Amino acid sequence: MELWGKSMPEMIDLDDFLEEWLQGMIADGINPSIFYNRNDSVSIEIPTLKEDIEEELKKY
């Protein structure tokens, strides 16, 4: 059985992601993987990800 076989994506609020999810990941010692393509992904440190998202939000 595939590890994520029964998982379903759910939408979360961006503010919740920035303020709650990322803080929880820091507490758990987890860095997010981005650009996953079934074979590979890029891991990024949370402060960098948060800063990049906040910079992008300034455009809107």
PDB file of N, CA, C, O and CB in Angstrom:
ATOM      1  N   MET A   1       0.842  -1.173   0.000  1.00  0.00           N
ATOM      2  CA  MET A   1       0.000   0.000   0.000  1.00  0.00           C
ATOM      3  C   MET A   1       0.890   1.240   0.000  1.00  0.00           C
ATOM      4  O   MET A   1       1.879   1.317   0.728  1.00  0.00           O
ATOM      5  CB  MET A   1      -0.959  -0.004   1.216  1.00  0.00           C
ATOM      6  N   GLU A   2       0.526   2.173  -0.805  1.00  0.00           N
ATOM      7  CA  GLU A   2       1.251   3.428  -0.875  1.00  0.00           C
ATOM      8  C   GLU A   2       1.079   4.189   0.442  1.00  0.00           C
ATOM      9  O   GLU A   2      -0.002   4.191   1.029  1.00  0.00           O
ATOM     10  CB  GLU A   2       0.761   4.279  -2.074  1.00  0.00           C
ATOM     11  N   LEU A   3       2.145   4.829   0.894  1.00  0.00           N
ATOM     12  CA  LEU A   3       2.131   5.538   2.169  1.00  0.00           C
ATOM     13  C   LEU A   3       0.990   6.553   2.271  1.00  0.00           C
ATOM     14  O   LEU A   3       0.355   6.660   3.320  1.00  0.00           O
ATOM     15  CB  LEU A   3       3.452   6.240   2.374  1.00  0.00           C
ATOM     16  N   TRP A   4       0.727   7.285   1.210  1.00  0.00           N
ATOM     17  CA  TRP A   4      -0.288   8.336   1.237  1.00  0.00           C
ATOM     18  C   TRP A   4      -1.558   7.916   0.502  1.00  0.00           C
ATOM     19  O   TRP A   4      -2.378   8.767   0.160  1.00  0.00           O
ATOM     20  CB  TRP A   4       0.264   9.614   0.624  1.00  0.00           C
ATOM     21  N   GLY A   5      -1.731   6.632   0.257  1.00  0.00           N
ATOM     22  CA  GLY A   5      -2.833   6.130  -0.549  1.00  0.00           C
ATOM     23  C   GLY A   5      -4.216   6.575  -0.138  1.00  0.00           C
ATOM     24  O   GLY A   5      -5.053   6.828  -1.004  1.00  0.00           O
ATOM     25  N   LYS A   6      -4.486   6.680   1.135  1.00  0.00           N
ATOM     26  CA  LYS A   6      -5.824   7.056   1.593  1.00  0.00           C
ATOM     27  C   LYS A   6      -5.909   8.517   2.020  1.00  0.00           C
ATOM     28  O   LYS A   6      -6.938   8.958   2.532  1.00  0.00           O
ATOM     29  CB  LYS A   6      -6.243   6.169   2.743  1.00  0.00           C
ATOM     30  N   SER A   7      -4.849   9.255   1.814  1.00  0.00           N
ATOM     31  CA  SER A   7      -4.830  10.667   2.202  1.00  0.00           C
ATOM     32  C   SER A   7      -5.544  11.517   1.166  1.00  0.00           C
ATOM     33  O   SER A   7      -5.511  11.230  -0.031  1.00  0.00           O
ATOM     34  CB  SER A   7      -3.389  11.160   2.387  1.00  0.00           C
ATOM     35  N   MET A   8      -6.186  12.563   1.649  1.00  0.00           N
ATOM     36  CA  MET A   8      -6.862  13.507   0.771  1.00  0.00           C
ATOM     37  C   MET A   8      -6.381  14.910   1.119  1.00  0.00           C
ATOM     38  O   MET A   8      -6.323  15.269   2.295  1.00  0.00           O
ATOM     39  CB  MET A   8      -8.415  13.394   0.902  1.00  0.00           C
ATOM     40  N   PRO A   9      -6.037  15.703   0.113  1.00  0.00           N
ATOM     41  CA  PRO A   9      -5.608  17.067   0.397  1.00  0.00           C
ATOM     42  C   PRO A   9      -6.764  17.904   0.921  1.00  0.00           C
ATOM     43  O   PRO A   9      -7.916  17.706   0.532  1.00  0.00           O
ATOM     44  CB  PRO A   9      -5.017  17.712  -0.854  1.00  0.00           C
ATOM     45  N   GLU A  10      -6.451  18.826   1.794  1.00  0.00           N
ATOM     46  CA  GLU A  10      -7.441  19.754   2.315  1.00  0.00           C
ATOM     47  C   GLU A  10      -6.886  21.164   2.228  1.00  0.00           C
ATOM     48  O   GLU A  10      -5.694  21.387   2.437  1.00  0.00           O
ATOM     49  CB  GLU A  10      -7.828  19.401   3.771  1.00  0.00           C
ATOM     50  N   MET A  11      -7.748  22.103   1.921  1.00  0.00           N
ATOM     51  CA  MET A  11      -7.346  23.489   1.858  1.00  0.00           C
ATOM     52  C   MET A  11      -7.188  24.027   3.284  1.00  0.00           C
ATOM     53  O   MET A  11      -8.011  23.755   4.158  1.00  0.00           O
ATOM     54  CB  MET A  11      -8.375  24.325   1.053  1.00  0.00           C
ATOM     55  N   ILE A  12      -6.114  24.796   3.503  1.00  0.00           N
ATOM     56  CA  ILE A  12      -5.939  25.477   4.778  1.00  0.00           C
ATOM     57  C   ILE A  12      -5.720  26.955   4.504  1.00  0.00           C
ATOM     58  O   ILE A  12      -5.220  27.332   3.445  1.00  0.00           O
ATOM     59  CB  ILE A  12      -4.752  24.875   5.586  1.00  0.00           C
ATOM     60  N   ASP A  13      -6.090  27.769   5.445  1.00  0.00           N
ATOM     61  CA  ASP A  13      -5.918  29.203   5.339  1.00  0.00           C
ATOM     62  C   ASP A  13      -4.426  29.545   5.365  1.00  0.00           C
ATOM     63  O   ASP A  13      -3.678  28.984   6.166  1.00  0.00           O
ATOM     64  CB  ASP A  13      -6.670  29.928   6.476  1.00  0.00           C
ATOM     65  N   LEU A  14      -3.993  30.450   4.506  1.00  0.00           N
ATOM     66  CA  LEU A  14      -2.577  30.814   4.441  1.00  0.00           C
ATOM     67  C   LEU A  14      -2.081  31.386   5.760  1.00  0.00           C
ATOM     68  O   LEU A  14      -0.964  31.084   6.182  1.00  0.00           O
ATOM     69  CB  LEU A  14      -2.342  31.819   3.324  1.00  0.00           C
ATOM     70  N   ASP A  15      -2.887  32.201   6.412  1.00  0.00           N
ATOM     71  CA  ASP A  15      -2.478  32.753   7.713  1.00  0.00           C
ATOM     72  C   ASP A  15      -2.284  31.633   8.736  1.00  0.00           C
ATOM     73  O   ASP A  15      -1.338  31.668   9.523  1.00  0.00           O
ATOM     74  CB  ASP A  15      -3.528  33.768   8.229  1.00  0.00           C
ATOM     75  N   ASP A  16      -3.170  30.648   8.728  1.00  0.00           N
ATOM     76  CA  ASP A  16      -3.007  29.499   9.626  1.00  0.00           C
ATOM     77  C   ASP A  16      -1.720  28.744   9.315  1.00  0.00           C
ATOM     78  O   ASP A  16      -1.009  28.310  10.221  1.00  0.00           O
ATOM     79  CB  ASP A  16      -4.214  28.550   9.516  1.00  0.00           C
ATOM     80  N   PHE A  17      -1.427  28.592   8.027  1.00  0.00           N
ATOM     81  CA  PHE A  17      -0.203  27.910   7.631  1.00  0.00           C
ATOM     82  C   PHE A  17       1.020  28.654   8.148  1.00  0.00           C
ATOM     83  O   PHE A  17       1.928  28.052   8.721  1.00  0.00           O
ATOM     84  CB  PHE A  17      -0.137  27.772   6.109  1.00  0.00           C
ATOM     85  N   LEU A  18       1.037  29.971   7.940  1.00  0.00           N
ATOM     86  CA  LEU A  18       2.198  30.769   8.343  1.00  0.00           C
ATOM     87  C   LEU A  18       2.367  30.834   9.857  1.00  0.00           C
ATOM     88  O   LEU A  18       3.488  30.759  10.360  1.00  0.00           O
ATOM     89  CB  LEU A  18       2.076  32.172   7.787  1.00  0.00           C
ATOM     90  N   GLU A  19       1.277  30.970  10.575  1.00  0.00           N
ATOM     91  CA  GLU A  19       1.375  31.199  12.016  1.00  0.00           C
ATOM     92  C   GLU A  19       1.270  29.933  12.865  1.00  0.00           C
ATOM     93  O   GLU A  19       1.830  29.880  13.960  1.00  0.00           O
ATOM     94  CB  GLU A  19       0.311  32.151  12.434  1.00  0.00           C
ATOM     95  N   GLU A  20       0.576  28.934  12.386  1.00  0.00           N
ATOM     96  CA  GLU A  20       0.377  27.723  13.194  1.00  0.00           C
ATOM     97  C   GLU A  20       1.139  26.516  12.645  1.00  0.00           C
ATOM     98  O   GLU A  20       1.912  25.883  13.364  1.00  0.00           O
ATOM     99  CB  GLU A  20      -1.103  27.392  13.272  1.00  0.00           C
ATOM    100  N   TRP A  21       0.918  26.205  11.373  1.00  0.00           N
ATOM    101  CA  TRP A  21       1.541  25.011  10.807  1.00  0.00           C
ATOM    102  C   TRP A  21       3.060  25.115  10.814  1.00  0.00           C
ATOM    103  O   TRP A  21       3.747  24.180  11.227  1.00  0.00           O
ATOM    104  CB  TRP A  21       1.044  24.780   9.387  1.00  0.00           C
ATOM    105  N   LEU A  22       3.589  26.254  10.355  1.00  0.00           N
ATOM    106  CA  LEU A  22       5.046  26.380  10.309  1.00  0.00           C
ATOM    107  C   LEU A  22       5.649  26.351  11.706  1.00  0.00           C
ATOM    108  O   LEU A  22       6.722  25.781  11.904  1.00  0.00           O
ATOM    109  CB  LEU A  22       5.446  27.671   9.597  1.00  0.00           C
ATOM    110  N   GLN A  23       4.973  26.957  12.675  1.00  0.00           N
ATOM    111  CA  GLN A  23       5.471  26.920  14.051  1.00  0.00           C
ATOM    112  C   GLN A  23       5.469  25.493  14.593  1.00  0.00           C
ATOM    113  O   GLN A  23       6.392  25.092  15.302  1.00  0.00           O
ATOM    114  CB  GLN A  23       4.623  27.830  14.954  1.00  0.00           C
ATOM    115  N   GLY A  24       4.441  24.737  14.259  1.00  0.00           N
ATOM    116  CA  GLY A  24       4.378  23.341  14.673  1.00  0.00           C
ATOM    117  C   GLY A  24       5.471  22.506  14.026  1.00  0.00           C
ATOM    118  O   GLY A  24       6.034  21.609  14.653  1.00  0.00           O
ATOM    119  N   MET A  25       5.767  22.807  12.767  1.00  0.00           N
ATOM    120  CA  MET A  25       6.834  22.089  12.072  1.00  0.00           C
ATOM    121  C   MET A  25       8.193  22.403  12.690  1.00  0.00           C
ATOM    122  O   MET A  25       9.045  21.523  12.810  1.00  0.00           O
ATOM    123  CB  MET A  25       6.837  22.446  10.580  1.00  0.00           C
ATOM    124  N   ILE A  26       8.394  23.668  13.084  1.00  0.00           N
ATOM    125  CA  ILE A  26       9.642  24.040  13.771  1.00  0.00           C
ATOM    126  C   ILE A  26       9.755  23.251  15.069  1.00  0.00           C
ATOM    127  O   ILE A  26      10.810  22.694  15.372  1.00  0.00           O
ATOM    128  CB  ILE A  26       9.692  25.578  14.058  1.00  0.00           C
ATOM    129  N   ALA A  27       8.670  23.204  15.833  1.00  0.00           N
ATOM    130  CA  ALA A  27       8.673  22.480  17.111  1.00  0.00           C
ATOM    131  C   ALA A  27       8.961  20.986  16.913  1.00  0.00           C
ATOM    132  O   ALA A  27       9.591  20.348  17.756  1.00  0.00           O
ATOM    133  CB  ALA A  27       7.323  22.661  17.827  1.00  0.00           C
ATOM    134  N   ASP A  28       8.491  20.440  15.786  1.00  0.00           N
ATOM    135  CA  ASP A  28       8.688  19.018  15.492  1.00  0.00           C
ATOM    136  C   ASP A  28      10.011  18.736  14.767  1.00  0.00           C
ATOM    137  O   ASP A  28      10.351  17.578  14.526  1.00  0.00           O
ATOM    138  CB  ASP A  28       7.533  18.506  14.655  1.00  0.00           C
ATOM    139  N   GLY A  29      10.752  19.792  14.422  1.00  0.00           N
ATOM    140  CA  GLY A  29      12.020  19.620  13.723  1.00  0.00           C
ATOM    141  C   GLY A  29      11.859  19.169  12.277  1.00  0.00           C
ATOM    142  O   GLY A  29      12.691  18.425  11.758  1.00  0.00           O
ATOM    143  N   ILE A  30      10.788  19.619  11.629  1.00  0.00           N
ATOM    144  CA  ILE A  30      10.483  19.203  10.256  1.00  0.00           C
ATOM    145  C   ILE A  30      10.656  20.387   9.309  1.00  0.00           C
ATOM    146  O   ILE A  30      10.146  21.476   9.573  1.00  0.00           O
ATOM    147  CB  ILE A  30       9.039  18.633  10.157  1.00  0.00           C
ATOM    148  N   ASN A  31      11.370  20.175   8.214  1.00  0.00           N
ATOM    149  CA  ASN A  31      11.420  21.158   7.139  1.00  0.00           C
ATOM    150  C   ASN A  31      10.491  20.698   6.033  1.00  0.00           C
ATOM    151  O   ASN A  31      10.454  19.511   5.709  1.00  0.00           O
ATOM    152  CB  ASN A  31      12.872  21.353   6.608  1.00  0.00           C
ATOM    153  N   PRO A  32       9.734  21.631   5.445  1.00  0.00           N
ATOM    154  CA  PRO A  32       8.805  21.232   4.381  1.00  0.00           C
ATOM    155  C   PRO A  32       9.545  20.875   3.101  1.00  0.00           C
ATOM    156  O   PRO A  32      10.607  21.422   2.801  1.00  0.00           O
ATOM    157  CB  PRO A  32       7.801  22.349   4.105  1.00  0.00           C
ATOM    158  N   SER A  33       8.963  19.950   2.357  1.00  0.00           N
ATOM    159  CA  SER A  33       9.432  19.632   1.015  1.00  0.00           C
ATOM    160  C   SER A  33       8.525  20.335   0.033  1.00  0.00           C
ATOM    161  O   SER A  33       7.302  20.297   0.160  1.00  0.00           O
ATOM    162  CB  SER A  33       9.458  18.093   0.759  1.00  0.00           C
ATOM    163  N   ILE A  34       9.127  20.969  -0.937  1.00  0.00           N
ATOM    164  CA  ILE A  34       8.337  21.677  -1.948  1.00  0.00           C
ATOM    165  C   ILE A  34       8.718  21.146  -3.319  1.00  0.00           C
ATOM    166  O   ILE A  34       9.778  20.544  -3.487  1.00  0.00           O
ATOM    167  CB  ILE A  34       8.560  23.222  -1.867  1.00  0.00           C
ATOM    168  N   PHE A  35       7.871  21.366  -4.278  1.00  0.00           N
ATOM    169  CA  PHE A  35       8.078  20.923  -5.652  1.00  0.00           C
ATOM    170  C   PHE A  35       8.229  19.409  -5.747  1.00  0.00           C
ATOM    171  O   PHE A  35       9.048  18.912  -6.520  1.00  0.00           O
ATOM    172  CB  PHE A  35       9.302  21.600  -6.239  1.00  0.00           C
ATOM    173  N   TYR A  36       7.449  18.681  -4.971  1.00  0.00           N
ATOM    174  CA  TYR A  36       7.479  17.220  -5.008  1.00  0.00           C
ATOM    175  C   TYR A  36       6.989  16.732  -6.373  1.00  0.00           C
ATOM    176  O   TYR A  36       5.986  17.228  -6.887  1.00  0.00           O
ATOM    177  CB  TYR A  36       6.609  16.621  -3.866  1.00  0.00           C
ATOM    178  N   ASN A  37       7.691  15.763  -6.957  1.00  0.00           N
ATOM    179  CA  ASN A  37       7.298  15.259  -8.276  1.00  0.00           C
ATOM    180  C   ASN A  37       7.316  13.736  -8.357  1.00  0.00           C
ATOM    181  O   ASN A  37       7.556  13.186  -9.431  1.00  0.00           O
ATOM    182  CB  ASN A  37       8.211  15.828  -9.335  1.00  0.00           C
ATOM    183  N   ARG A  38       7.073  13.060  -7.272  1.00  0.00           N
ATOM    184  CA  ARG A  38       7.069  11.596  -7.140  1.00  0.00           C
ATOM    185  C   ARG A  38       8.463  10.996  -7.064  1.00  0.00           C
ATOM    186  O   ARG A  38       8.622   9.887  -6.552  1.00  0.00           O
ATOM    187  CB  ARG A  38       6.332  10.981  -8.297  1.00  0.00           C
ATOM    188  N   ASN A  39       9.465  11.687  -7.552  1.00  0.00           N
ATOM    189  CA  ASN A  39      10.824  11.167  -7.533  1.00  0.00           C
ATOM    190  C   ASN A  39      11.764  11.980  -6.655  1.00  0.00           C
ATOM    191  O   ASN A  39      12.763  11.460  -6.156  1.00  0.00           O
ATOM    192  CB  ASN A  39      11.362  11.117  -8.926  1.00  0.00           C
ATOM    193  N   ASP A  40      11.448  13.235  -6.471  1.00  0.00           N
ATOM    194  CA  ASP A  40      12.375  14.130  -5.800  1.00  0.00           C
ATOM    195  C   ASP A  40      11.607  15.323  -5.259  1.00  0.00           C
ATOM    196  O   ASP A  40      10.452  15.545  -5.620  1.00  0.00           O
ATOM    197  CB  ASP A  40      13.501  14.585  -6.757  1.00  0.00           C
ATOM    198  N   SER A  41      12.251  16.085  -4.396  1.00  0.00           N
ATOM    199  CA  SER A  41      11.671  17.323  -3.907  1.00  0.00           C
ATOM    200  C   SER A  41      12.796  18.206  -3.393  1.00  0.00           C
ATOM    201  O   SER A  41      13.948  17.783  -3.298  1.00  0.00           O
ATOM    202  CB  SER A  41      10.614  17.054  -2.796  1.00  0.00           C
ATOM    203  N   VAL A  42      12.444  19.418  -3.070  1.00  0.00           N
ATOM    204  CA  VAL A  42      13.393  20.366  -2.505  1.00  0.00           C
ATOM    205  C   VAL A  42      12.966  20.633  -1.074  1.00  0.00           C
ATOM    206  O   VAL A  42      11.803  20.946  -0.821  1.00  0.00           O
ATOM    207  CB  VAL A  42      13.460  21.692  -3.341  1.00  0.00           C
ATOM    208  N   SER A  43      13.889  20.512  -0.140  1.00  0.00           N
ATOM    209  CA  SER A  43      13.602  20.836   1.253  1.00  0.00           C
ATOM    210  C   SER A  43      14.088  22.249   1.517  1.00  0.00           C
ATOM    211  O   SER A  43      15.180  22.627   1.093  1.00  0.00           O
ATOM    212  CB  SER A  43      14.274  19.818   2.228  1.00  0.00           C
ATOM    213  N   ILE A  44      13.285  23.019   2.209  1.00  0.00           N
ATOM    214  CA  ILE A  44      13.620  24.411   2.484  1.00  0.00           C
ATOM    215  C   ILE A  44      13.446  24.673   3.975  1.00  0.00           C
ATOM    216  O   ILE A  44      12.551  24.114   4.609  1.00  0.00           O
ATOM    217  CB  ILE A  44      12.737  25.380   1.642  1.00  0.00           C
ATOM    218  N   GLU A  45      14.291  25.510   4.522  1.00  0.00           N
ATOM    219  CA  GLU A  45      14.158  25.854   5.938  1.00  0.00           C
ATOM    220  C   GLU A  45      12.965  26.767   6.125  1.00  0.00           C
ATOM    221  O   GLU A  45      12.684  27.621   5.284  1.00  0.00           O
ATOM    222  CB  GLU A  45      15.443  26.527   6.473  1.00  0.00           C
ATOM    223  N   ILE A  46      12.267  26.582   7.227  1.00  0.00           N
ATOM    224  CA  ILE A  46      11.014  27.289   7.476  1.00  0.00           C
ATOM    225  C   ILE A  46      11.168  28.808   7.497  1.00  0.00           C
ATOM    226  O   ILE A  46      10.347  29.493   6.887  1.00  0.00           O
ATOM    227  CB  ILE A  46      10.431  26.831   8.779  1.00  0.00           C
ATOM    228  N   PRO A  47      12.173  29.369   8.162  1.00  0.00           N
ATOM    229  CA  PRO A  47      12.290  30.837   8.119  1.00  0.00           C
ATOM    230  C   PRO A  47      12.425  31.378   6.685  1.00  0.00           C
ATOM    231  O   PRO A  47      11.891  32.442   6.373  1.00  0.00           O
ATOM    232  CB  PRO A  47      13.496  31.284   8.948  1.00  0.00           C
ATOM    233  N   THR A  48      13.122  30.663   5.833  1.00  0.00           N
ATOM    234  CA  THR A  48      13.267  31.080   4.438  1.00  0.00           C
ATOM    235  C   THR A  48      11.933  30.997   3.714  1.00  0.00           C
ATOM    236  O   THR A  48      11.563  31.922   2.990  1.00  0.00           O
ATOM    237  CB  THR A  48      14.314  30.216   3.721  1.00  0.00           C
ATOM    238  N   LEU A  49      11.209  29.901   3.899  1.00  0.00           N
ATOM    239  CA  LEU A  49       9.908  29.744   3.267  1.00  0.00           C
ATOM    240  C   LEU A  49       8.947  30.840   3.721  1.00  0.00           C
ATOM    241  O   LEU A  49       8.263  31.450   2.900  1.00  0.00           O
ATOM    242  CB  LEU A  49       9.326  28.365   3.581  1.00  0.00           C
ATOM    243  N   LYS A  50       8.899  31.088   5.021  1.00  0.00           N
ATOM    244  CA  LYS A  50       7.989  32.104   5.558  1.00  0.00           C
ATOM    245  C   LYS A  50       8.338  33.487   5.005  1.00  0.00           C
ATOM    246  O   LYS A  50       7.448  34.244   4.618  1.00  0.00           O
ATOM    247  CB  LYS A  50       8.044  32.117   7.102  1.00  0.00           C
ATOM    248  N   GLU A  51       9.604  33.810   4.968  1.00  0.00           N
ATOM    249  CA  GLU A  51      10.043  35.101   4.434  1.00  0.00           C
ATOM    250  C   GLU A  51       9.673  35.235   2.958  1.00  0.00           C
ATOM    251  O   GLU A  51       9.195  36.284   2.528  1.00  0.00           O
ATOM    252  CB  GLU A  51      11.561  35.270   4.617  1.00  0.00           C
ATOM    253  N   ASP A  52       9.892  34.181   2.190  1.00  0.00           N
ATOM    254  CA  ASP A  52       9.553  34.210   0.762  1.00  0.00           C
ATOM    255  C   ASP A  52       8.059  34.405   0.548  1.00  0.00           C
ATOM    256  O   ASP A  52       7.654  35.181  -0.317  1.00  0.00           O
ATOM    257  CB  ASP A  52      10.011  32.921   0.081  1.00  0.00           C
ATOM    258  N   ILE A  53       7.245  33.716   1.318  1.00  0.00           N
ATOM    259  CA  ILE A  53       5.788  33.862   1.177  1.00  0.00           C
ATOM    260  C   ILE A  53       5.360  35.280   1.558  1.00  0.00           C
ATOM    261  O   ILE A  53       4.558  35.895   0.854  1.00  0.00           O
ATOM    262  CB  ILE A  53       5.043  32.819   2.058  1.00  0.00           C
ATOM    263  N   GLU A  54       5.886  35.798   2.659  1.00  0.00           N
ATOM    264  CA  GLU A  54       5.524  37.135   3.106  1.00  0.00           C
ATOM    265  C   GLU A  54       5.958  38.199   2.090  1.00  0.00           C
ATOM    266  O   GLU A  54       5.234  39.171   1.872  1.00  0.00           O
ATOM    267  CB  GLU A  54       6.153  37.421   4.472  1.00  0.00           C
ATOM    268  N   GLU A  55       7.118  38.027   1.473  1.00  0.00           N
ATOM    269  CA  GLU A  55       7.562  38.956   0.430  1.00  0.00           C
ATOM    270  C   GLU A  55       6.615  38.908  -0.771  1.00  0.00           C
ATOM    271  O   GLU A  55       6.262  39.946  -1.331  1.00  0.00           O
ATOM    272  CB  GLU A  55       9.006  38.623  -0.013  1.00  0.00           C
ATOM    273  N   GLU A  56       6.214  37.721  -1.156  1.00  0.00           N
ATOM    274  CA  GLU A  56       5.292  37.582  -2.284  1.00  0.00           C
ATOM    275  C   GLU A  56       3.946  38.219  -1.975  1.00  0.00           C
ATOM    276  O   GLU A  56       3.337  38.837  -2.849  1.00  0.00           O
ATOM    277  CB  GLU A  56       5.103  36.107  -2.640  1.00  0.00           C
ATOM    278  N   LEU A  57       3.475  38.074  -0.739  1.00  0.00           N
ATOM    279  CA  LEU A  57       2.173  38.655  -0.365  1.00  0.00           C
ATOM    280  C   LEU A  57       2.165  40.172  -0.425  1.00  0.00           C
ATOM    281  O   LEU A  57       1.103  40.775  -0.585  1.00  0.00           O
ATOM    282  CB  LEU A  57       1.790  38.213   1.028  1.00  0.00           C
ATOM    283  N   LYS A  58       3.319  40.797  -0.302  1.00  0.00           N
ATOM    284  CA  LYS A  58       3.402  42.260  -0.378  1.00  0.00           C
ATOM    285  C   LYS A  58       2.984  42.775  -1.750  1.00  0.00           C
ATOM    286  O   LYS A  58       2.644  43.949  -1.893  1.00  0.00           O
ATOM    287  CB  LYS A  58       4.823  42.727  -0.061  1.00  0.00           C
ATOM    288  N   LYS A  59       3.005  41.916  -2.749  1.00  0.00           N
ATOM    289  CA  LYS A  59       2.642  42.306  -4.109  1.00  0.00           C
ATOM    290  C   LYS A  59       1.128  42.399  -4.309  1.00  0.00           C
ATOM    291  O   LYS A  59       0.663  42.933  -5.317  1.00  0.00           O
ATOM    292  CB  LYS A  59       3.226  41.319  -5.098  1.00  0.00           C
ATOM    293  N   TYR A  60       0.361  41.879  -3.348  1.00  0.00           N
ATOM    294  CA  TYR A  60      -1.088  41.808  -3.511  1.00  0.00           C
ATOM    295  C   TYR A  60      -1.826  42.667  -2.542  1.00  0.00           C
ATOM    296  O   TYR A  60      -3.056  42.705  -2.564  1.00  0.00           O
ATOM    297  CB  TYR A  60      -1.554  40.416  -3.372  1.00  0.00           C
TER     298      TYR A  60
END
